[in-house]
Amino acid sequence: MLYEINEKALKLESEGKKIIRLNIGDPDLATPNEIIEAAYAAMKKGKTKYSSSYGELSLREKLAEIHGVSADNVVITAGSKWGIFATMYLMLRNGGNVIIPTPYWTAYELTAKTLGAQTKLLRTELDDKWRIDLDKLENLIDKETRMIILNNPNNPTSKVMDPDVLDGIVGIANRKGVTILSDEVYGTIAFVKTKSILEYGDNHILSNGFSKTFTMTGWRIGYIIANKEFVDQLTRLNQITINNVPVFTQEAALKALELQGQLSNAIKEEYQKRAKMASEILKTVLEFTEPEAPFYVFPRKRGLDSERFTLDLLDKGVAVAPGTAFGDYREHFRISLTAPRAEIEAGLDKICEALE
């Protein structure tokens, strides 16, 4: 349904209809010029050849410095999505099952199914502020469980996981011998402090990227941090698939990290303003947890059929994503605050009108 909405929005736009696009997490903000110039300079210097499948050492060392690990623990991937796919492939290709809390980013389950792995979905609820029930988690783990996937902060709820809950999850995973894959792609620009899986040592795996932090979605560069043995395995997979992320893209990512305080803070500030505006407009008609990170709101309206609602809303010129795209959440829908503020405000007003 997520992709059906997107295709229909594109079709309507091709027919000349104005659509306010609040359905996908592709930021409207431009990639900062300093990053673009760094890529251009690298290309002009001839950095357009094959390179290490681990990634450029300078970039890995910078990431290692930021995250408090060794460069040997870092491998550069073609976007965080490839890093997640590659990690799941290496851990689930021979069977087993994976536990995924919901609501979730759809790609986790689709990847598991593609690999022939069983998925066990652990439902969380708005009424509990999306808190994972540790007893339910432990009861889902069996001898075939290979992985728990966490998305912190979460897409679609924009909720940051409570540190005590994360402590509990790691404790269970360690006792049961299960690896956690923690997707923290929104963590750097979260509005509140986000505890990283790296704070628990190197038993688990971090996935991250540059798309959200630096509005570099089309650049396709991310990274995995894990123990050296796993990094070597993933690098071998890189060697027979993507080979390497373009060096000029890695040079751009390195420049982004060097200017992170300047660039990502401005980006985070803009998203925080959007989140505050959205919360003010929506709180009188919908239930939701206020965003703690960019750039989603996942509201609920009792009795709503979100699939029908999103299709009807699209005819009114606003695209959002139905809650069923993220699990069994028919009364919810996801709003992406990834358009200019004036468009977001107009879209939110139309949403409120449609719900009256």
C-alpha positions as CSV (number, residue, x, y, z in Angstrom):
1,M,0.0,0.0,0.0
2,L,2.9,2.3,0.7
3,Y,4.1,1.9,-2.9
4,E,0.6,2.1,-4.3
5,I,0.1,5.5,-2.7
6,N,3.4,6.7,-4.1
7,E,2.7,5.5,-7.6
8,K,-0.8,7.1,-7.5
9,A,0.7,10.4,-6.3
10,L,3.2,10.3,-9.2
11,K,0.5,9.6,-11.7
12,L,-1.7,12.5,-10.4
13,E,1.3,14.8,-10.6
14,S,2.0,13.7,-14.2
15,E,-1.6,14.7,-14.9
16,G,-1.0,18.2,-13.6
17,K,-2.5,17.9,-10.1
18,K,-0.6,19.5,-7.2
19,I,0.2,16.9,-4.5
20,I,1.7,17.8,-1.2
21,R,4.1,14.9,-0.7
22,L,4.1,13.9,3.0
23,N,4.3,10.1,2.3
24,I,8.0,9.4,2.0
25,G,11.1,10.1,4.1
26,D,13.0,11.9,1.4
27,P,14.0,15.3,2.8
28,D,13.2,18.4,0.7
29,L,16.3,20.2,2.1
30,A,19.2,20.4,-0.3
31,T,22.5,18.6,0.3
32,P,24.8,21.3,1.9
33,N,27.0,22.9,-0.8
34,E,30.2,22.1,1.1
35,I,29.5,18.4,0.7
36,I,28.7,18.8,-3.1
37,E,31.9,20.8,-3.6
38,A,34.0,18.1,-1.8
39,A,32.7,15.5,-4.2
40,Y,33.4,17.7,-7.2
41,A,36.9,18.4,-6.0
42,A,37.5,14.7,-5.5
43,M,36.3,13.9,-9.0
44,K,38.5,16.6,-10.5
45,K,41.5,15.0,-8.7
46,G,40.8,11.7,-10.4
47,K,39.2,9.9,-7.5
48,T,36.9,8.0,-9.8
49,K,38.6,4.5,-9.7
50,Y,38.0,1.3,-7.9
51,S,39.0,1.3,-4.3
52,S,38.9,-0.7,-1.1
53,S,35.8,-2.7,-0.4
54,Y,36.2,-1.8,3.3
55,G,35.9,1.9,2.4
56,E,38.5,4.7,2.4
57,L,40.7,4.5,5.5
58,S,40.4,8.2,6.2
59,L,36.6,8.0,6.3
60,R,36.6,4.8,8.5
61,E,39.1,6.5,10.9
62,K,36.9,9.5,11.2
63,L,33.8,7.4,11.9
64,A,35.8,5.3,14.4
65,E,36.9,8.5,16.2
66,I,33.2,9.7,16.4
67,H,31.9,6.4,17.6
68,G,34.8,5.4,19.9
69,V,35.8,2.3,18.1
70,S,38.7,1.1,15.9
71,A,38.7,1.7,12.1
72,D,38.8,-2.1,11.9
73,N,35.3,-2.2,13.2
74,V,33.9,0.0,10.3
75,V,32.9,-0.9,6.8
76,I,31.4,1.5,4.3
77,T,28.2,0.4,2.5
78,A,26.1,1.6,-0.4
79,G,23.6,3.3,1.8
80,S,22.4,2.1,5.2
81,K,19.8,0.0,3.4
82,W,22.5,-2.1,1.7
83,G,24.3,-2.4,5.1
84,I,21.1,-3.7,6.7
85,F,20.4,-6.1,3.8
86,A,24.0,-7.4,3.8
87,T,23.9,-7.9,7.5
88,M,20.7,-9.8,7.4
89,Y,21.9,-11.8,4.4
90,L,25.0,-12.9,6.3
91,M,23.1,-13.8,9.4
92,L,19.9,-15.3,8.0
93,R,20.8,-16.9,4.7
94,N,21.0,-20.3,6.3
95,G,17.6,-20.0,8.0
96,G,16.6,-19.0,11.5
97,N,14.3,-16.3,12.6
98,V,14.4,-12.6,13.4
99,I,12.4,-10.6,15.9
100,I,11.2,-7.2,14.8
101,P,9.3,-4.8,17.0
102,T,6.4,-3.0,15.3
103,P,5.6,-0.5,14.0
104,Y,8.6,-1.0,11.7
105,W,10.3,0.1,8.6
106,T,8.9,-2.3,6.0
107,A,12.2,-3.2,4.5
108,Y,13.2,-5.3,7.5
109,E,10.4,-7.8,7.0
110,L,10.6,-7.8,3.3
111,T,14.4,-8.5,3.4
112,A,13.8,-11.4,5.9
113,K,11.2,-12.9,3.6
114,T,13.4,-12.6,0.6
115,L,16.1,-14.5,2.5
116,G,13.6,-17.2,3.5
117,A,13.9,-16.3,7.2
118,Q,11.0,-16.4,9.6
119,T,9.9,-13.1,11.1
120,K,8.5,-12.7,14.6
121,L,6.7,-9.4,15.0
122,L,6.6,-7.8,18.5
123,R,3.8,-5.4,18.7
124,T,4.1,-2.1,20.6
125,E,1.2,0.4,21.2
126,L,0.7,4.1,21.3
127,D,-1.0,3.8,24.7
128,D,2.3,2.4,26.1
129,K,4.3,5.1,24.4
130,W,5.6,2.4,22.0
131,R,7.5,0.7,24.8
132,I,8.8,-2.8,24.1
133,D,7.5,-5.4,26.6
134,L,10.7,-7.2,27.7
135,D,8.8,-10.4,28.9
136,K,7.1,-10.7,25.5
137,L,10.5,-10.2,23.8
138,E,12.1,-12.9,25.8
139,N,9.2,-15.3,25.2
140,L,9.6,-14.9,21.4
141,I,13.2,-16.0,21.4
142,D,13.9,-19.6,20.7
143,K,16.8,-21.7,19.6
144,E,16.4,-20.6,16.0
145,T,16.5,-16.8,16.8
146,R,19.5,-15.2,15.1
147,M,18.7,-11.5,15.3
148,I,16.7,-8.8,16.9
149,I,16.3,-5.6,14.8
150,L,15.9,-2.3,16.6
151,N,15.2,1.1,14.9
152,N,16.2,3.8,17.4
153,P,14.9,6.4,16.9
154,N,12.0,4.7,15.3
155,N,10.4,5.1,11.8
156,P,7.4,5.7,11.8
157,T,6.9,6.9,15.4
158,S,9.9,9.2,15.8
159,K,10.2,7.8,19.3
160,V,13.6,7.4,21.0
161,M,13.9,4.2,23.0
162,D,14.0,4.6,26.8
163,P,17.5,3.7,28.0
164,D,16.2,1.3,30.6
165,V,14.3,-0.6,27.9
166,L,17.4,-0.8,25.7
167,D,19.3,-2.0,28.8
168,G,16.8,-4.8,29.2
169,I,16.8,-5.8,25.6
170,V,20.6,-6.0,25.5
171,G,20.6,-8.0,28.7
172,I,18.1,-10.5,27.2
173,A,20.0,-10.7,23.9
174,N,23.3,-11.3,25.7
175,R,21.8,-14.1,27.9
176,K,20.2,-15.8,24.9
177,G,23.2,-15.4,22.6
178,V,21.2,-13.3,20.0
179,T,22.7,-10.5,18.0
180,I,21.0,-7.1,17.9
181,L,21.1,-5.1,14.7
182,S,20.5,-1.5,15.7
183,D,19.4,0.9,12.9
184,E,20.3,4.3,14.2
185,V,20.1,6.4,11.1
186,Y,18.0,9.1,12.8
187,G,20.1,9.2,16.0
188,T,22.5,12.0,15.2
189,I,19.8,14.5,14.6
190,A,17.4,13.3,17.3
191,F,15.9,16.0,19.5
192,V,16.7,14.1,22.7
193,K,19.7,12.0,23.7
194,T,19.7,8.6,22.1
195,K,21.6,5.7,23.6
196,S,23.6,3.8,21.0
197,I,24.0,0.0,20.9
198,L,27.8,0.7,20.8
199,E,27.6,1.6,24.4
200,Y,27.3,-2.1,25.2
201,G,30.5,-3.3,23.5
202,D,31.0,-5.0,20.2
203,N,28.7,-8.0,20.6
204,H,26.1,-6.3,18.5
205,I,25.9,-4.4,15.2
206,L,25.2,-0.7,14.4
207,S,23.8,0.5,11.0
208,N,24.0,4.1,10.2
209,G,24.3,6.5,7.3
210,F,24.5,10.0,5.9
211,S,21.1,10.3,4.2
212,K,19.1,11.8,7.1
213,T,21.8,13.6,9.0
214,F,23.1,15.5,6.0
215,T,20.2,15.2,3.5
216,M,22.2,12.9,1.3
217,T,19.5,10.4,0.4
218,G,20.6,10.0,-3.2
219,W,24.3,9.7,-2.5
220,R,23.9,6.1,-1.2
221,I,26.5,5.9,1.5
222,G,26.2,4.3,4.9
223,Y,28.2,2.2,7.2
224,I,28.2,-0.8,9.6
225,I,30.1,-1.0,12.8
226,A,30.7,-4.5,14.2
227,N,33.4,-6.8,15.4
228,K,36.3,-7.2,13.0
229,E,35.3,-10.8,12.0
230,F,31.9,-9.6,10.8
231,V,33.3,-6.5,9.1
232,D,35.6,-8.8,7.2
233,Q,32.6,-11.0,6.2
234,L,30.7,-8.0,5.0
235,T,33.7,-6.6,3.1
236,R,33.9,-9.9,1.2
237,L,30.3,-9.5,0.3
238,N,31.0,-6.0,-0.9
239,Q,33.8,-7.4,-3.1
240,I,31.5,-9.7,-5.0
241,T,28.6,-7.2,-5.3
242,I,29.1,-3.4,-5.1
243,N,32.9,-3.6,-4.9
244,N,33.1,-0.1,-3.3
245,V,31.2,3.1,-2.7
246,P,32.5,5.7,-5.1
247,V,35.6,7.4,-3.6
248,F,34.3,10.9,-4.4
249,T,31.1,10.1,-2.5
250,Q,33.2,9.0,0.4
251,E,35.2,12.2,0.2
252,A,31.9,14.1,0.4
253,A,30.9,12.1,3.4
254,L,34.2,12.8,5.1
255,K,33.7,16.5,4.6
256,A,30.2,16.2,6.1
257,L,31.6,14.6,9.2
258,E,34.3,17.3,9.5
259,L,31.6,20.0,9.4
260,Q,29.0,18.0,11.3
261,G,28.4,20.4,14.1
262,Q,27.8,23.2,11.6
263,L,25.7,21.3,9.1
264,S,23.7,18.7,11.0
265,N,22.7,21.1,13.8
266,A,21.1,23.5,11.2
267,I,19.2,20.5,9.7
268,K,18.1,19.3,13.0
269,E,16.9,22.7,14.0
270,E,14.7,22.9,10.9
271,Y,13.1,19.5,11.6
272,Q,12.5,20.4,15.2
273,K,10.6,23.5,14.1
274,R,8.5,21.4,11.7
275,A,7.8,18.8,14.4
276,K,6.6,21.5,16.8
277,M,4.4,23.0,14.2
278,A,2.9,19.7,13.3
279,S,2.2,18.7,16.9
280,E,0.4,22.0,17.5
281,I,-1.8,21.6,14.5
282,L,-2.6,17.9,15.0
283,K,-3.0,17.6,18.7
284,T,-6.7,18.7,18.7
285,V,-7.8,16.0,16.3
286,L,-5.4,13.1,16.7
287,E,-3.5,11.0,19.3
288,F,0.2,10.6,18.9
289,T,3.5,10.7,20.7
290,E,5.3,14.0,19.9
291,P,8.3,13.4,17.7
292,E,11.7,13.0,19.5
293,A,13.5,12.8,16.2
294,P,13.0,13.7,12.5
295,F,10.8,13.5,10.7
296,Y,7.7,11.5,11.1
297,V,4.4,11.7,13.0
298,F,2.4,8.5,13.4
299,P,-1.0,9.6,14.6
300,R,-4.1,7.5,15.5
301,K,-7.8,8.2,14.9
302,R,-10.1,5.7,16.6
303,G,-12.2,3.8,14.0
304,L,-10.2,5.1,11.1
305,D,-9.5,2.9,8.0
306,S,-6.1,4.4,7.1
307,E,-5.9,2.7,3.7
308,R,-9.2,4.2,2.6
309,F,-8.4,7.5,4.3
310,T,-5.0,7.9,2.6
311,L,-6.6,7.1,-0.8
312,D,-9.3,9.7,-0.2
313,L,-6.8,12.2,1.1
314,L,-4.7,11.8,-2.0
315,D,-7.7,12.9,-4.1
316,K,-7.7,16.0,-2.0
317,G,-4.1,16.7,-2.9
318,V,-2.2,15.3,0.1
319,A,-0.1,12.1,0.2
320,V,0.5,10.3,3.5
321,A,1.3,6.6,4.2
322,P,-1.3,4.2,5.8
323,G,-0.5,2.7,9.1
324,T,-0.8,-0.8,7.6
325,A,2.5,-0.2,5.8
326,F,4.3,-0.4,9.1
327,G,2.4,-3.4,10.7
328,D,-1.1,-4.0,11.9
329,Y,-1.9,-0.3,12.6
330,R,-5.1,0.4,10.6
331,E,-6.1,3.3,12.8
332,H,-2.8,5.0,12.3
333,F,-1.1,6.8,9.4
334,R,2.4,8.3,8.9
335,I,3.0,11.9,8.0
336,S,6.5,12.7,6.7
337,L,7.6,16.3,7.5
338,T,9.8,16.4,4.4
339,A,8.3,19.3,2.5
340,P,8.8,23.1,2.8
341,R,7.1,24.3,6.0
342,A,4.4,26.2,4.2
343,E,3.4,23.0,2.3
344,I,3.5,21.0,5.4
345,E,1.2,23.4,7.2
346,A,-1.2,23.4,4.2
347,G,-1.2,19.6,4.1
348,L,-1.8,19.3,7.8
349,D,-4.8,21.7,7.6
350,K,-6.2,19.5,4.8
351,I,-5.7,16.4,7.0
352,C,-7.5,18.0,9.9
353,E,-10.4,19.0,7.6
354,A,-10.7,15.5,6.2
355,L,-10.9,14.1,9.7
356,E,-13.7,16.4,10.9
